[in-house]
């Protein structure tokens, strides 16, 4: 906290969603519901159980409604945050313990449930496992909702505020974000959080300026105070002076002009100054996202996340349903390519139609290609739908989370069987459909030379590759600082993959967040990356970065970077060339 002018106070946090917001604040402190405890008779236990079951049903319905709202508004990936909440209200261990204590303690169910949920949270928070610790907030969020339903309380008042405001809270849960009146929320600021926290993810998806990691700001500020929120630099400014307001007015005008200039790049090519063309594609997850692909000047779709077909529904999508969804997208982007990633279910993307059981660490468990190979009927339905789509467009297939050659070959055998089945049935399909492997597991990167002999292209998923290589869960704010794209080991793995691809005459792309990091574009180009696939809204900025550099200077950057031994030193080298060539995009 700093006071840069009389009456003005600045709080420094982490900017996680860019933009500027001005207005009065509404402060929400971490309020625990006051739950009275009183005794009941044995004859009243049945009635308490009935109340408890009704509250669980009501809570589940509320979560499903929020999930549907988020899926319709911003996509299934973000709606998937609530899968963990649904698991809480269906957790037999927790529910059975509540029922047991009702019988033994003979107290009202609100107090029993809160006690059990609190013990459950405390136990998980002490376990040395980042995934289980992440579940503590989910349990606390759902527990408050269950208690409110048991008490017959209305939803939290701040969720239905009808006047424009900047919301300041200790923590904003996914359910809070889903149910708040988003038209009236100008910005978000929280004590807790990191760049990859749920609040950050949801704020970016909703295009709301946001700051997290402000520590104890809710203890200092009061509802009604005027603030300016700077989501670019992570500043929350209390009582901004006229000079500060003027400065930010200038910044907004400059950002507006920059956005207008970038729009003019839509029809230009992403070609370096010395003539090397880099394919610049977009990542999508919903058919409706195709509009943004062409609007921002992308050359097709480099990653179509197909999980949305399985999430937030009670029945499995048929082959025909999938075919129709894929066909519409393929026709819209033609003649540009459409790369369809087969289902990456598991981890944080659990389909309601599929019982996967409990896993201590699902991100490294039964997911993606592993899951598909264990459910061949589901896998085949998708592969047949994609192959049929390839008859009407430039469609490619990509297998996620390949860890080795045997796994890849098993997937290719299933694909060959699908081609035979379609041929026997007389269906049209793309017999020469290109097949690629996602490189997001270190073992796949190390064995890239072997994998390259079996496929047509590689696409590197840097999000998982980094977290698996440095053994740091990027959703865990305690170790988020270890998620370093410029770590020397990551640089070497990327070079290994790129070299193996080119030695076998394959093209190689990057579809993780690293591809959209403007500071790292020269590094990726110097490594020989042929394609970058990013969020559609980032395409103009990345295109401008590509157009500003030469391959020769990027290759020189990589040669120097390979001689450095720290992530910070490599990042500084990347930052220097980015600042020299397109520094205005970084400011």
N, C-alpha and C positions, 0 to 999 in steps of 0.2 A: 504494500500500500504506500503510495506517495502522494504528497500534496504539491502539485506543480504550479498552482496559482491560488490566490485567496479564495477559500470556499470550495475549490475544486480538489477532489480526491480521486486517485487512480488505483485500481486494483488489477494486478497482473495475474492472468490465468493462461490457459492454452486455447488459442483460437482453433475451433474444429469445423466451423462452417462459415465461409466467408460472407462478408456483407456488413453493412452498418445499420444500426437501428437507434432511433431516438424516441424517448417517451418516458412515461412514469413507470415505476416498477411495482410489481405485486410480489411480496416476499412470502414464501411458503416455508415454514420451518418443519423439521422432521417430527411430525406429530404422531405419537403413538396413541391409539384409541384407549380411552379409559374404560377398562373392563372390570366391573364389580364382580366379586366372588361371593356366592351365597350357596347354602346347602339345599339339597333337594331330597325327597324321599325315594325309596326304592321303586315305588309305584310310578314316579315321574320320569324314570330313566327312559322308558319307551318313548315318551313325548319328546324328551331332549334329543334322542336319536333321530326322531322324525324331523325336528328342527334342523339338526346338523345335516341330514341328507338333503333337505330342501335348500339349505344355504350352499352346499356343494354344487347342486344342480344349477342354482341361480348363478353362482360364480362361474361355472363352466360355460354357461350360455353367454355371460358377459364377455368372457375372454374370446369365445368364438366370434362374437359380433365384432369385437375390436380387430380381431385377426382379419375378418372379411373386409372391414373398412380400410385397413392398411393395404391389403392386397389390391383392392380396387383403386386406391389412391396412388400408391407409389410402388407396388410390386410385391410379389410373394416372398422374395428374399428377406425383406424387412419384416413382413408379417410373420416369418418363421421364428422371430424372436420369442413369440408367445407359445411356441411348442413346449418349452420348458415349463411355462406356467400351467399348461394343461396337464402335464405330468404330475405337478404338485397336487392338484385336486383329485387325481386318480391314484395317488401313491398309497398302496395298501398298508405299507409299514406305518405311515403316519396315521392313516384312518383307523387302523386296528388298535393302535396305541391310545387314540382318543376314546374309542369305545371301551377299551379295558379300564382306563382311568375313570370313565363315567361310572362304571360298575363299582369300582373300589373307593373312589373319593366321594361319590354322591354330591357333586357340585355342578353348578350350571355349566352347560356345554361351551359357552363363550370362553370362560376362564380356563377350562380344561384344554380346549383347543389351542388357546394362546400359549399356555404353558408348554404343551407338547411341541408346537411349532417353534417356540423360542429355544427349547432344548435341542431340537433337530438342527436349527440354524447354528447354534453355538458349537455343536459337535462337528458339523461340516467345516466351519471356519477354522478349526484347529487341525484339520487333516492337511498334510503336505501334498496337496494335489490341486493344481490351479483350476482344473475343470470343476471339481467339487466346490471349491471356494467361490467360483463364479455363480453357483446355484444358490448361494445364501441370499442374495438380493432377490432372486426369483421367489424363494420361499417367503421372505418377509413381505414382498409385494402382494402375493396371493393371500397370505395369512390376514393381512389388514383388510383385504376385500371380503374374505369369508366372515371375519368378525363384524364388519359393517353390515353385511347381509343378515347375520344372526341378530344384530341389534335393530334391524330395520332402518338403518341410517341412509340418507341420500348420498349420492356420490360427492366427492370432495368439492367444496364450493368453488375453488379456483379453476376447476375444469370447465365451468360454464360462464366465466366472466364475459360480459357483453360489451366491454369497452377495450379499445386498443391498449396493450400493456407489454412490458418486458417482464417475463417470468423469471424470478430469482428463487432458487430452491436448493436445499441441501443435496438432494438427488431427485432426478425426474425419472420415474420408472417407465418402461415401455408402455404399460397400460395408461399411465398419465398422458404420455405423448399422443397416444392413439385417440384418447377421448376428449382432450382439451379442444376448446374452440379455436382452431388453428387460424381462422380468418382474423382473429383479434390478437394473436400472439405475434408481436413484432420481433422478439428475440428471446433467447434462452441463456441463462447463466446459472451454473451449479457449483457448489462447494467441491463435489466429488467428480471423478471421471477422467478419461484419457482420450486420446485421438481415436481409439477404436472401441470406446464404450458405446453402449446402446444409445445413450443420449446423443452422442456425436453422429452415429450412423443415421438415426432418425432425423436429426436436424438437417443434415446434408440432403437426405432424400426429400424432405419437405421444403428445402431451400429457405430455411430460417437461419439467420445469423446466430451463432452460438459460441459460448465460451464455457469451458469446464475447468476443473482444478483450481478454483478460487479459494479453497480451504475453508475459512470461517466467515465468508462474506455475509451469510444470512444472519450472523450474530451482530453485524455492524449496521446493515441497512434496514430501512423501514418502508413499508408500503406507502406509495404516493410520492416518493422522492424522484426528482428528474435525473435521468442518466443517459449516457451515450454508450452504446455497445459496439466495439470494434472487433468483428469476427476475424479480420485479417491478422491482427497482431495480438489478439487475446486480451484486450484492454476493456475494462468496465469503468467508465468515468462518471463519478457522482458530481452533480451540479456543474456541468461543463460550462466554461466561460465563453463569452462571445468569440474570443480568439480561437478557442478549440472548435467551436461550432463552425467557424469560417474555414478552418483547416480541413475539417472533415467534409464540408461542402465541396471544397476544391477536390478532395480525394474522390468523392462520389462522381463528380463531373468527369474526372480523368478516367475512372474505371468505366464510365458509360461510353466515353469516346473510344477507349481501348476495345470494348466489346463490339462497338460499331465497326471499327477497322478490321477486327478479326472476322466479322461476318463477310467482309469482302473477299476473304480467302477461300470461300466455299468452292468456287469453280476452278481454283488453281490446283496444281499437282504438288504432292509432298516429295519434292526433289531437292537434293542438296545443291549447294552452290557449284560443286564440281560435277554435277550431272547424274548422281546416283539416285534412282527412284526407290523410295521406301513406301511399301504398301501401308496405308493408314486406315485401319478398320475400326469398327465400333463393337462394344460389348452390349448385348441386350439380354433380357430375360422374359419379356412379355411381347406378344405380337404388336401391341400398340406402340412399343418403343421404336418401331421401324421409321416412324415419322421423323424422329430426331436424327436418325442415321443420315438420311439424304439432306435434311435441313442444315446439318453441320459439315457436309462435304466429305463424309467418310466413303471409302472404297469398299463397301460391303460390310459384312458382319464377321468378325474374327472369333467371336465367342457367343454362341446362343446357349444360354443356360436353360436347359429344358425342365428343371425340377419343378417349375411353377405348375406344370400339368398334374403333378402328384400332390401338391400341397393344398390345404384348405378345401378338401373335398372328401366325400365318404365312399366314392366308388373309383375304381381304377379306370384310367382313360383307355379307350379301345384303340386298336391300331388305326382304324378309320379316323377317329377323333384327332389322333396325333398327326396323321397324314394331312388332314385339312389345315391344322394349325401351322405345320411346317411349310405346306405348299403356299399359303398366303404370304408368308414371310419371303420365301424364295422368289416368288413372282414380283414382289415389291422391290427387291434389291437387284434383280437381274438387270444387266448381265454380270454384275459384280458377284463375288462368291458369298456363300452362306456356310459358315462352319458350325455344325451342330455338335455340341458336346453331349455325349450320352449321359444319362441320369447320374448326377453326383449326389445321390441321397445318402443320408447319414451325417454324422458330425452335428452341425447346427441346423441341418435341413432334414427333418424327420417327417415323413408323410403320415397323415392320420390313418390312411388305409392299410398301413403295413406295421405289423408288430415286430419290432427289432429287439425287444428285450432291453434290459439295463446294461450299460457299458460304463466302466469307470472313466474311460477316456475315448469317447466316440470319434474324436477327430483323428485318432490314429487306430481306429478299429474297423468295424465292419461297414464300410462305406464305399461309394463310387464304384469302380470296376469290380471290386471284391463282392459288393452287394449284388451287382448285376449278374456276375458269373454264378452266384448262388441262387438266383431267381431267373433262370434261363428263359422261362416263358415270358416274363415281363421284358427281359432284355431283347428277345427276338421280336416282340411286337413293336418295340421302338425301332430296332434296326430295319425291319421290313418297311415301316412308315418312312424312314429316312431314305432308304434305297428307292422307294417309289417316288419320293419328292425329287430325287436327283435326276429323274427323267424329265422334269419340267424346269430345272434351273441348275445353276453352277453350285452344287451342294457337296460338301465334304463332311466326313465323319471324324470325330475326335474322341478318343478314349481317355477318361480322367484317371489320375492317381495310379498310373502304371508303375509298378515297382521293379519289374524285371522281365526278362525275355519270355519265360514260361507263361506268365500272366498275359502278356501281349499275344502270344501265339494262341492261347485258349480263346481269347476274344475274337481273333481273326478266324478261328475255326467256326465259331458261332455265326459270324458274319457270312462266311462261305455257305453255311447251311441255309441261311436266310435267302441268299441268292438262288440256290437250288430250288427252294420252296416256291419262290416267286416265279421262276422259270417254268416249273411244273404247272402252276396255276394260270399261266399265260399273262401274268401282270407285267406291265412295263416298268423297268427299273434301270438305274444307271449301272451297268456292268463294270464300268471303269471308274466308279466313284473313288476319289482319293481318300485315303485313310491316314490319320495322324495320331500321334501319341502326345499326351500332355506330360511334360517333364516338371514334376512338382515334388518328387521324392528324391532325396540324395542318391539312393541306389540307382535310380533311373538315369540321373545325370552322369554318374560315374560309368555306367554301362551304356552310354548313349551310342557308342560305336557299334555295339551289337544290335541295339534296337533299330538303328538307322537302316539296317539291311532289310527290315520287315515292313517299313511304312513309307509314306510319301512326303511327310513333313513332321516337324516338331513344333509344339507351342509350349512355351515355358510359363508355368503358373508360379510367378515369383512370390505371391503371398504365402503359399504353403511351403515352397522350397526354402524360403528364408527361415520360417519358424521351425521347420523340421531340422534344418541344418544347424541352427544355433540352439535348438531345444528350448525355445522360449515362446510360450503361448501369446500371440499378439493381442488377444482379448484381455490379458491380465496386465493391469496397469503397473503392477510391481516389477514386471520384467519387460514391459513394452520397450524400454530403452535399448534392449538387446536386439530388437527387430531392426537390424541395420542392413539396408540393401547394398551398402558399399563395403561390407565386411570382406576382407581379403579372400576368405573361403568361398563366398558367394561369387565374387569376380572370377575366381578360378573355375568354379562349376559352370558358370555361364559360358566361359571360353571353351571349356571341354565340350559342352553341348553344341555350340556353334561350329566348332572345328569338326566335330563328328558328322554333323549334318552336311556341311559343305564338302567334306571328303567323300560323302556318298551321294553328292548331287541333290540334296534335299534343301528346301528353304526352311528357315526357322523364324518363328515369331515369338513375341512376348505378350501375354494377355493379362498379366497381373498388374497391381497398382504401380509397380516400378515403371511400366510403359508410359504412364501418364504423369510421371514426376519430371518436370521440365529440366531440373538440374541434372538428371541422369540420362537424358536423351543422347547427348554426345557419347557417353560411355557405352550405351547399347549399340549405337551406330558403329562405333569403333570396334566392337566385338563381332561385327558382321551380321547383326540382326537384320533380317529382311522385311519383317512386318511388325508393326506395333498396333495392338488392339486396345482401345481405351474407352472410357465412358464417352458417349456421344458428345456431351457438352464440352469435353476437353479436346476434341479433334482440332478445332481451329488453332488453339494454343500450341499443341504438339506439332501441327503442320508448320506453323510459323517458326518454331524451333528448328525443325528439320531443314527448312529453306534457308536458315541463317548460318549453317555450318558447312564445312567440307569434310569428306570422308578421310582425307589425308590427315587433317588436324585431329579428327576423332580417333584415328588409329594411333597417332602419336600420343594422345591422352592415355589410351589403354596401355601402350608400351611403358609409359612412365608409371601408371597406376600399379602395374604388376610388380614393380620394384618397391612399392610401399608396403608397410606392415601394419597399418591401422585403418579402421573404417573412417576415422576423422580425417586422416591425411588424404585418403582417396576422395572423400567427399569435398574437401577443400579444393582439390585439383579440378573436379567436375564443376564446382561452383564458379571457379575462376573463368573457365571457358564459356559457361552459360551467361555469366554477367557480361563478359566482353561482347558476346554475339547478340544477346537478346535480354539484356538486363531489365528493360522496362517491363517484361512479362513477369519477372520475379519480384518486383517491388510491391 
